[in-house]
Every structure is written in C-alpha cells, then in structure tokens.
Amino acid sequence: MFAENPAEAAAVPRLAVTRVGVTGHRAIPPSVLPYVRSALRDRFSRTDVELEALSCLAAGADQLFADIALAHGVPLTAVIPGMDYEAHLGDEEARSTYRRLLGSCTTRVDLPRQPTHEQAYFAAGRWIVDHCDHLVAVWDGRPARGMGGTGDVVAYARHSGVPVTVLWQAGVRRD
C-alpha cells in the first residue's frame, strides 16, 4: 500500500523494529546445534515484525545467530568489545567468519577499551541487553565460567527486565 501524498503516507502503519540480541556459548555441543538452528530460523522467519539483530560476532552462538539473521534478510549490528577482539576470537576459521560477518553488518558499534578481556566481554553483553527488546541466549543454564560469560549476561538481562529466550536442549551439558 503506497500513499500518494505526505498526509496519506503518515497514515500508513509502519511495523515497529524489534531489536533481538544474542548471548551464548562459543562451544555448542553437536547434539544441540539442530535445535538451536531451527529455533533461530523460526525467530527470524517472522513476518509480523521488522527485526534487527545485535551480536558481538564471537565464535559459536553469536556467529550462528548472525549468519541466520543475515540469511533471512535481517539487518545486523556488530557490537565490538573494547579490546584486541579479533585476536581473541579463536582459530583462523572463527576470525575469517567474523570478518565476513562484519563486512555484512549495517551498523558497527565499537565500545571503549576495558582494563581486562572479561570486562570488555561483559560491557559488550550489557550494551546488547541495554539496546535490545529481546535477548536470545544459547545457554546451558549453568553459571558463567568467567566474568562476562553467558550466565552473567542472562542475569543482567533478567535484572533489567529484558525478556530472555533460552535455546538449549534439556539434559545436554557442555564440556
């Protein structure tokens, strides 16, 4: 439906943008991957709302989330922790995927440097929570293994009143 004049254009309803952020483990057990992929595809297949995805593009859950968002035509915002981030992403495959995804982002947010990597990760997780309408957590439900881990970001989101959807297969534990 297209309006021919500005007054009519103002009356045309526009979909509100829902910003969906992600937090999650870098290592996802193979038995959990099909469930997580399917749930993310379902989320990004919605046509009743306009979506925007927020991710740090880390290996594992973040890159999976970002790839699926982009495959569904959802604009992606990269939130880059304030540290020498790319060097700490893991192996060359993870760094290559990071660079590819980063090149596909519509927006890039570079956060201020932090004294430690853990503080940088947690600052990035908090930024995503503070700027999203809903958080997806690819999370086994266990406490974070270090400051700024998935458990800490989920706790921050819940404390902040941001809805969280946890994607994990019951009974499966990470190594």
C-alpha positions as CSV (number, residue, x, y, z in Angstrom):
1,M,0.0,0.0,0.0
2,F,1.6,3.2,-1.2
3,A,0.3,6.7,-0.3
4,E,0.4,9.4,-3.0
5,N,0.8,12.4,-0.7
6,P,2.6,13.1,2.6
7,A,-0.7,13.2,4.7
8,E,-1.7,9.8,3.4
9,A,1.9,8.5,3.9
10,A,1.7,9.5,7.6
11,A,-1.5,7.4,8.0
12,V,0.2,4.2,6.6
13,P,1.0,2.0,9.5
14,R,4.7,1.0,9.8
15,L,6.0,-2.0,11.6
16,A,8.0,-1.3,14.7
17,V,11.5,-2.6,14.7
18,T,12.2,-5.3,17.3
19,R,15.9,-5.5,18.2
20,V,16.9,-9.0,19.1
21,G,20.3,-9.5,20.8
22,V,22.2,-12.7,21.4
23,T,24.5,-14.1,24.1
24,G,25.7,-17.7,24.1
25,H,28.4,-20.2,24.3
26,R,31.3,-20.4,21.9
27,A,31.2,-24.2,22.0
28,I,27.8,-25.7,21.3
29,P,27.6,-29.5,21.6
30,P,26.7,-31.1,18.2
31,S,23.5,-32.6,19.6
32,V,22.2,-29.1,20.5
33,L,23.0,-27.4,17.1
34,P,19.9,-28.7,15.2
35,Y,17.6,-27.4,17.9
36,V,19.3,-24.0,18.1
37,R,19.4,-23.6,14.3
38,S,15.7,-24.4,14.0
39,A,14.7,-22.1,16.8
40,L,16.7,-19.2,15.3
41,R,15.3,-19.8,11.8
42,D,11.8,-19.7,13.3
43,R,12.6,-16.5,15.1
44,F,14.0,-14.7,12.0
45,S,11.2,-16.1,9.7
46,R,8.6,-13.9,11.5
47,T,6.8,-11.6,9.2
48,D,4.6,-9.7,11.7
49,V,7.5,-7.6,12.9
50,E,10.6,-5.9,11.4
51,L,13.7,-7.2,13.1
52,E,17.2,-6.0,13.7
53,A,19.9,-8.4,15.1
54,L,22.6,-7.4,17.6
55,S,25.7,-9.6,18.0
56,C,29.3,-9.5,19.1
57,L,30.1,-12.0,16.2
58,A,32.1,-14.3,18.5
59,A,32.6,-17.9,17.5
60,G,29.7,-20.2,18.4
61,A,26.3,-18.9,19.2
62,D,27.0,-15.3,18.1
63,Q,28.2,-16.2,14.6
64,L,25.4,-18.8,14.2
65,F,22.8,-16.2,15.2
66,A,24.3,-13.6,12.8
67,D,24.5,-16.0,9.9
68,I,20.9,-17.0,10.2
69,A,19.7,-13.4,10.7
70,L,21.5,-12.3,7.5
71,A,20.1,-15.3,5.6
72,H,16.7,-14.1,6.5
73,G,17.4,-10.5,5.4
74,V,17.6,-9.1,8.9
75,P,19.9,-6.2,9.4
76,L,22.8,-7.0,11.7
77,T,24.6,-4.7,14.1
78,A,28.1,-5.7,15.3
79,V,28.9,-4.8,18.9
80,I,32.7,-4.9,19.2
81,P,34.1,-5.3,22.7
82,G,36.8,-2.7,23.7
83,M,39.9,-4.9,23.4
84,D,42.0,-6.5,20.7
85,Y,38.9,-8.6,19.9
86,E,39.7,-10.3,16.6
87,A,42.9,-11.7,18.0
88,H,41.0,-13.5,20.8
89,L,38.2,-15.0,18.7
90,G,39.8,-18.4,18.5
91,D,41.1,-20.2,15.4
92,E,41.5,-18.8,11.9
93,E,38.1,-20.1,10.8
94,A,36.4,-18.1,13.6
95,R,38.4,-15.0,12.7
96,S,37.5,-15.4,9.0
97,T,33.8,-15.9,9.8
98,Y,34.0,-12.8,12.0
99,R,35.5,-10.7,9.2
100,R,32.9,-12.0,6.7
101,L,30.0,-11.2,9.1
102,L,31.4,-7.8,10.0
103,G,31.5,-6.9,6.3
104,S,27.8,-7.7,6.1
105,C,26.7,-5.6,9.0
106,T,24.6,-2.5,8.5
107,T,26.0,-0.9,11.7
108,R,29.1,-1.3,13.8
109,V,29.4,-0.2,17.4
110,D,33.0,-0.1,18.8
111,L,32.9,0.0,22.6
112,P,35.5,1.8,24.7
113,R,38.6,-0.2,25.8
114,Q,38.3,-2.0,29.1
115,P,41.1,-3.0,31.5
116,T,40.6,-6.8,31.0
117,H,39.1,-9.0,28.3
118,E,36.4,-10.2,30.8
119,Q,35.3,-6.7,31.5
120,A,35.2,-6.0,27.7
121,Y,33.0,-9.1,27.1
122,F,30.7,-8.1,29.9
123,A,30.5,-4.5,28.7
124,A,29.5,-5.7,25.3
125,G,26.9,-8.1,26.7
126,R,25.4,-5.3,28.8
127,W,25.4,-3.0,25.7
128,I,23.4,-5.6,23.8
129,V,20.9,-6.0,26.6
130,D,20.6,-2.3,27.1
131,H,19.8,-1.8,23.4
132,C,17.6,-4.8,22.6
133,D,13.9,-5.6,23.1
134,H,14.5,-9.3,23.5
135,L,17.6,-11.4,24.3
136,V,18.2,-14.9,22.8
137,A,20.6,-17.0,25.0
138,V,22.2,-20.1,23.6
139,W,22.9,-21.2,27.2
140,D,23.1,-24.4,29.2
141,G,21.7,-22.7,32.3
142,R,24.9,-23.0,34.3
143,P,26.8,-20.1,35.9
144,A,29.3,-18.2,33.7
145,R,32.8,-19.7,33.7
146,G,34.3,-16.3,33.9
147,M,33.1,-12.7,34.3
148,G,31.0,-11.6,31.4
149,G,30.0,-15.1,30.3
150,T,26.6,-16.1,29.1
151,G,25.2,-16.7,32.6
152,D,26.2,-13.1,33.6
153,V,24.6,-11.6,30.6
154,V,21.4,-13.5,31.1
155,A,21.3,-12.5,34.8
156,Y,21.8,-8.8,33.8
157,A,19.0,-9.0,31.2
158,R,16.6,-10.6,33.7
159,H,17.5,-8.0,36.3
160,S,17.0,-5.2,33.7
161,G,13.6,-6.6,32.7
162,V,14.6,-7.6,29.2
163,P,12.8,-10.8,28.1
164,V,15.1,-13.8,27.5
165,T,14.5,-16.8,25.4
166,V,16.9,-19.7,26.3
167,L,17.7,-22.1,23.5
168,W,19.2,-25.3,24.7
169,Q,18.3,-29.0,24.7
170,A,17.3,-30.4,28.0
171,G,19.8,-32.7,29.6
172,V,22.8,-31.7,27.4
173,R,25.8,-30.3,29.2
174,R,28.8,-28.5,27.7
175,D,32.3,-30.0,28.1
